[in-house]
Amino acid sequence: MSVRVTVELPEELAQRARAAAARARRSVEEVLVEWLDRAGEMPVESQSDEQVVALCEAEMDTALQEELSDLLAQNREGNLAEASAPRLEELMQVYRRGLVRKSEAWKVAVARGLKTFPD
């Protein structure tokens, strides 16, 4: 279920959203929803030790990883269909966001003494 919300954005933010949407070949609305969704994630520093360790060990869903690998291979070979480019960008965003969260979790885990880096 969706709820329609009307929001007035500062011009600079609207420009950034339009640019991000154009790069990803997505609608401005989709980009803004993604940004809002990300903003709703609980900061790693606020999570319990167990949650931080779980984030350190988190991996992309297997089905999404396989889809991403397939699309990357098609792209490398020059066979990526134009219609598949937005999906590749979307999956890359998911992958990057996961890497950032994982690195943030490692930083917190090391600071809390939950993890150490191998020698």
C-alpha positions in Angstrom: 0.0 0.0 0.0 1.2 3.5 -0.9 0.4 6.9 0.5 0.7 10.0 -1.7 2.5 12.8 0.0 3.2 16.3 -1.4 6.5 17.8 -0.3 8.1 21.1 -1.2 11.8 20.5 -1.7 14.6 23.1 -1.7 15.8 23.7 -5.3 19.2 22.2 -4.6 17.8 19.0 -3.3 15.4 18.8 -6.2 18.3 19.2 -8.7 20.3 16.5 -7.0 17.3 14.1 -7.1 16.7 14.9 -10.8 20.3 14.3 -11.6 20.4 11.0 -9.6 17.2 9.9 -11.3 18.6 10.7 -14.8 21.8 8.7 -14.0 19.8 5.7 -12.8 17.2 6.0 -15.5 14.5 6.1 -12.8 11.8 8.5 -11.8 12.5 11.3 -9.3 9.9 9.8 -7.1 11.7 6.4 -7.0 14.9 8.1 -6.1 13.3 10.2 -3.3 11.6 7.1 -1.9 14.9 5.3 -1.8 16.6 8.2 0.0 13.8 8.4 2.5 14.0 4.6 3.1 17.8 4.9 3.7 17.3 7.7 6.1 15.0 5.5 8.1 17.7 2.9 8.8 18.8 2.8 12.5 22.4 4.1 12.8 24.8 1.2 13.4 26.1 3.0 16.6 22.6 2.7 18.1 22.3 -1.1 17.6 23.0 -3.8 20.1 26.2 -5.8 20.0 24.4 -8.8 18.5 23.0 -6.6 15.7 26.4 -5.0 15.0 28.0 -8.4 14.7 25.2 -9.6 12.4 25.7 -6.6 10.2 29.5 -7.4 10.0 28.6 -10.8 8.7 25.7 -9.7 6.4 25.7 -10.7 2.8 23.5 -9.8 -0.1 20.6 -12.1 -0.7 21.7 -15.0 -2.8 19.0 -14.5 -5.5 19.9 -10.8 -5.8 23.6 -11.6 -5.9 23.0 -14.0 -8.7 20.9 -11.5 -10.6 23.6 -8.8 -10.1 26.3 -11.2 -11.3 24.3 -12.1 -14.4 23.7 -8.4 -15.3 27.3 -7.5 -14.6 28.5 -10.3 -16.9 26.1 -9.1 -19.7 27.3 -5.6 -19.2 31.0 -6.7 -19.4 30.3 -8.6 -22.6 28.4 -5.6 -24.1 25.1 -7.6 -24.2 23.2 -5.7 -21.5 19.7 -4.9 -22.8 18.8 -1.2 -22.4 15.8 -2.3 -20.4 18.0 -4.1 -17.9 20.3 -1.0 -17.2 18.0 0.5 -14.5 17.8 -2.9 -12.7 21.6 -3.2 -12.8 21.9 0.3 -11.3 19.3 -0.6 -8.6 21.1 -3.7 -7.6 24.5 -1.9 -7.6 22.9 0.6 -5.2 21.7 -2.2 -2.9 25.2 -3.7 -3.1 27.0 -0.5 -2.3 24.6 0.4 0.5 25.2 -3.1 2.0 29.0 -2.5 1.8 28.7 0.8 3.5 26.6 -0.6 6.3 29.0 -3.5 6.7 32.0 -1.2 7.0 30.2 1.0 9.5 29.4 -2.1 11.5 33.0 -3.2 11.5 34.1 0.2 12.7 31.6 0.0 15.6 32.4 -3.7 16.3 36.2 -2.9 16.6 35.5 0.1 18.8 33.4 -2.0 21.1 35.9 -4.8 21.2 33.5 -7.2 19.5 35.8 -7.9 16.5 39.5 -7.6 15.7 41.1 -7.3 12.3 43.2 -10.4 11.4 47.0 -9.9 11.5 
